[in-house]
């Protein structure tokens, strides 16, 4: 039986291993934890969520929602685990972290995946291998990937938001609601009047940050900018970003507040809450001081404070085929955030694509290339098409090819048209290709 080595038990590696194993292919899943720790991980479990617990929108008319729909159609382990570990989050798919990781671990074990605690530092190019070691790839393996690809790694800074204990919150100053009443009151909301908002922005701007020595030569990922960096972009930036009050009626006034800090449930028991959009590089004492000025958080106890770490990825358009195979190395594939996709589901999708292509190679079939007008295909095309400036990307309608009829449509109409086209295209693809 062909044996495939998958390096990294994150979202991409776990998804890739599952997809291979369920097709009868032997899988050895190597994860360096606990032999060696990364700066961001806290456990030894597969698919640990190191940042938010949200997989974003589950509405198909949003590109992230369509990506979930397509991955469910392909039997994604990560989506199966996320659906089983879901916690209330309005129209988003958010999960209990512990339950999610447990469902992934159980799925891998049931599929017969061999998990080993081992740091891989070199790659045998004559063996089928998927490198899904993630954005915090160890230095020795990063050097090996650099050797294989022949290009320098790129990198950007990413950040995680604090998590607070629910029983330390003053519920009398908060209200439960989802924006525009979509879904049950899944969020706790801390309303801010103008004076409170101005004071919070000023504190964020003045707050002492952890020094990043190579910051000047490194960028932020725009989808995860630290809250203090957003505050520096202008006094109203946060009100039009993570603190926007639109669609959130304060039951005490019947009106929208000047600004709102939202707290999203982290676990099924509602014992932990995430400060939505508050990813940060502030020093920990500063985080406690500033965030406790938010209404309802005066006595907040923090399960985890915000952290920042450097994410690494390759210039995929230079080195990857649409199959995720490294050019010039017919038995070696890359997957996950290493390839320049950004987001939990996008990373898992990348692991799925790599695994489907490894399975095709093992069976002697042609590469599996998804249509460009699907969510999966549009992301794959983005990361493998030469471009002047390559940066990590989420699923978005902007990656889809133009609609052929040339009709003028508003944003919602374009989304519906893209959705209908993608569904038809994926159905035809799945009916014609052996997976």
N, C-alpha and C positions, 0 to 999 in steps of 0.2 A: 504493500500500500504506500502511495506517495505521502511523504511527510512534509508539511509546510511549517517553517518557523515564522511566527508572528512576534515582533519585538514591541512590547509596550501594551499593558492591559488597561489603557484608557478607553474612551468611547470608541475610537476608531479601531483599536486593536481587538477589543471585545467583540464589536460587530463583525469584523473580518473573520475572527476565529469561529464565531457562531455560524456565519454563512458557509464557511468551508466545511465545518464539522457536520452540519446538517445535510451536506452533500456527500457524506461518506469519506471525506478526506481527513487524514490524520493531522492534528494540529498540536504543535508545541508552542505554548504562549509564555514567553519569557518576560518577566517584569522585575526591574531592579529592586523595587521595594520588597521586603524591608532591608535587604542587603545594603542598599544605598538609598537615602532619602532625597527627595527634591525639595526646593525651598517652599513649595506651596501645598504639598500633600500632607494629610494628617493621619491617614489610615493605610492599611495594606490591601484594601479591597479593590476589586476591579471597577473601572468606570466611576471612580470617585469624582464628585463634582466639586472642583476647587474654588469656583466663583459662585455665581448665582445658582439657585435651585430652579430657575425658570427656563423652559424650552421655548418660550415666546408663544406667539399666537397659534391657536389650534383652529382658526377659521380659514377655510380653503381659499377665500377671496384675498387672503394675504399670502405672499410668496412663501413665507415660513410655514404657513398652514398647508399649502399645497405640497411642500417638501415632505411634511409628515404623512400626508395622504399617500404619496408615491412610495415612501419607505414602508408604510404599513402594507401596501399592496405587494411588496417584495419580502414580507415576513421579517421585518427588522426586530432583532432582539432588544435593542435600545428602546424602540417605541413600545414594544410589549411590556418591558419593565417600567417605563415611564407611565403608561396607562394604568398599570397595576398599582403604582405608588403615588397616584395623583392626589394632590391636595387642592382645596378650593382656591381658585385664582382667576375668577372672572372668565374671560374668553381665552386666557393663556393656559398652557400646559405646564404646571409646576408640580414638583414632586417632593415627597419626604426623602431626604438624602439617604438615610440609612436603609429604608425599605427598598429604594431604587437599586442601591448597590447590591443588596441581598438578592433581589430578583435577577440581576445580571449574573451574579456568582452562581446561583442555582441553575440558570439557563445554560451556562458554560459547562457546568458539571454534568448536567443531564445529556448534553450533546457529546460528551466524551472528550472535551478539550483538556489536554494535559497542561496544567499551570505549574510553572517553575519559578522560583525566586532566584534570579540570575541577572547580572549586569552584562549585557552583550556589548563588546567593544570593537569587534571586527565582524565583517560580513563575508560569508562563503558564497561567492557569486555563482557557484555551480549548484547551489541548493535553492529551491523555491523559498523566497523570503519576502515578507512584508514588513517594512520598517514603519512603525506607527508609534514612535517613542515620544511624540508630543513636543510642545513648545519648550519644555524644560529638559530636552535631551541632554544627557551627560556629556561632558567635554570630550572624552575619548570617542564616543559614538558619533558626536558631531563632527569630529575630525575625520572619521571614517566616511561619513556621508559626504563631506566636502571632497574627499579623495574620489569617491565614486562618481559624483556629479560633475566635478571639475569647476564648480562655481562657489563663490563665497556665500555663506548664509546671510540672510537679512535678519533684522530683528526689530521689535517694537515693544513698548511697555504696556502691560495689562494690569488691571487692578481688581480687587474684590471688595465688596461692601461689608460693613459690620453686621453681626447678628446679635439680637438682644433676647433676653429671657422674657417671655410673655407675662409672667407673674410679677415682673418688676415694673410694668407699665401702669400708668394711671389711666384706667379706662374711662374715667369721668371726663377727661379732656380730649378723648379720641372718639371717632365715630366709625361705624362699619359701613362700607359702601364699595361698590365697584363702579368704575366710570360709566356714566350714562345708564346705570342700573343694568348693565349687561352681565348676567350671572349673579349668583348670590353675593351678599356683602362680604366678599372674600378678603378685602383689605381693611386694615386699620388705618385711619386717616388722621393726621395731626394738622388741624387748620392753623394757618398763620395769618395774622393781620399785617398791614403794611409795615408797621414799626418792627414787629417780630421778624418779618422777612428781611428787611434792610439790615437788622442787627446780625442775622444769621449769615447773610452774604459777606458783611464786613468781617465777621469772625473767620469765615472760611478763607477769605483773601489774605488775612493777616496771620493765619495759622502756620505754625512751624512744620515744615515738611522733612521727610527723610531724604537725605542727599542722594542724588543719582549721578554718579560721576561721569557717565557717558550720555547724559540726557541730551546735550546739545547736538549730538550726532545721531540721535535716535528719536523716532516719532511715537506719538500715541496712536492707538487704534481708535478711530473716531467713534466706534460703537461702544467704547468703554473708557471714556475720558474721566479722570478723577474729578470729583465734585468741586474741588477748589480751583482746578484749571478752568472748568466751565464758569465758575463765579468770576474769574479774572477776565473773561471775554466780554463782560458788560453786566450792569446791575439787573437787567431784566432777563438775562440768559436762562437762569434756572426756572423762572416763571413760565418760560416757553419750552422748557425741557422737562426734567424729572419732577419738578415741583409745580407743574401746571395744574390749575384748579378746575379746568373745563370738565363739565359733566359730573361734578362731585358736590351735591347739595348738602351743606351742613344742616342737619336736622334742627339745630338750635336757632338758626337764622332763616332757613329756607332759601339761602343764597349760596353762591360759590364763594369760598374764602378768597383772600388775596393770593394765597399760595397754599399748597398742601404737601406735606411729607407723607408718603405712603409706606406702610409696613406690610410686607407680604409673608404669609404663613410659610414656615420652613418645614414643618412636619405635620403628620396627621393628627397629633394630639394638641396642636396649636400651642406648644410650649415655647417655640422659638419663632422669631420674626426677623426678616431681612429688611434693612433700610433701602428701599428701592432707589436705585440711581446714585447711591452714596458710596460708590467705589472711591477709594482715596489713598493718597500717599502721605497723609498727615501723620505726625508722630503719635504714638498711642496715647500719651497723656493729653495731647491736644484733642484727639478724637473724643475721649471721655468728656473733657471740659466743654467742647463745642456742641456735641450732639445731645448732651443733657440739658441744653438750653431750649431744645425743641419741646413744645407742649406735650405733656404726657410722658416725657423721657427723663424727668428730673432725677429719678432714682434708678434709671436703667442699669441693669447688670448685663455685661457683654459676654456672650458665649465665645464670640470671635470678633476681633477688631480688624479693620481694613488693612489689606496688605497690597504690595505692588511687586511684580516680578517681570523679568524680561522674557518675552516670547520669541522663539526662533522659528524661522521658516525658510525654505529655499525659493529661489526664483524659478518656479515650476515651468513657466513658458520656455525657459532655456533648456530644461532637462527632462521633462516628462512627456510621455505619449498620453493620449486620452485615456488609455487603459490604466494609467498611473504607473506604468513600467518606466524605469529609468532608461533613457536612451543609451544603447550600447551594452546594456546588461539585461539580457532576455529573461533572467529568472529573479530579478529584484524589483520590487515595487515600493513606492512610498504611499503613505496614507495619513489622514488626519490633519491637524493644524500645521504639520511640517510642510504641506503642499500649498498653504496659503488660503485655506478656507477658514472662516472665523465663525465660531458658534458651535454649541454642543451637537445639534442635529447635522450641521454641515460636516463636522468631523466624522460622525458616525456614518454619514452618507459616503464620505470618501473611503472609509474602511470597507463599506459594502461594495463600492465600485471596484476597488483593488481585489477583493476576495472573488467577486464574480469573474474577473479576468484571470486570476490565478486558476480558478476552477476550469475555465475555458482552456487555458494553456495545458493543464494536466490532462484534459480530455482530448487535446489536439484540435480544438475548435478555434474559430476566429475570435479576435478581440470583441468584447462587449462594449459598444459605443452607443450611449443613449441619445435620442433625438435632441437637438438644440432647443426645441420649444417645450421641453419638460423642465421642471425645477432642477432635477438631477443633471440633465444634459447641459442646461445653461451654465451651471456652476463649473462643470468639467470643462466646458468650452472656454470659460473665463480663465481658469488657471493654466490652460495649455495653449493659449493663443498669444503669440508675441505682442507685446505692448510696450510703450515708451516707459511707463512707470507702473510697476507691479506692486500691489498692496493687498493685504488680506481682505476677503469679501464674504459677506453673508448672502443668503438667498434673498433676492430682490427682483421685482418685475423689470428693473432696468437692465438686467442681464439677458432678458428674453429677446429674440429677434423680432423686428417689427411685424405687425399683422399685415398679411398680404393684401387685404382689400383696400388699404390706404385711407379708410374712413377716419374722420375726426371724431374722437371720443374723449369724454372727461375721464378723470382718474379711475372712478369706480367702474365705468363701462369698459375701459381698457383691461382692468383686472379681471372682470367677468369674461371678456373675450379671450384673454390669455389662458384663463382657467379652463374654459371649454376646449380650446385648442390643445392644451397640454393633456387633458384627460383623454381626448380622442387619440392623440399621438402615442401616449403611453400604452393604451389598450392595444393599438395596432402593433406596437413594438413587442409587447409581451406575447402577443399571439403569433409572432413570426420568429422569435429568437428563443433558442433553447438555453434556459438558465438552470 
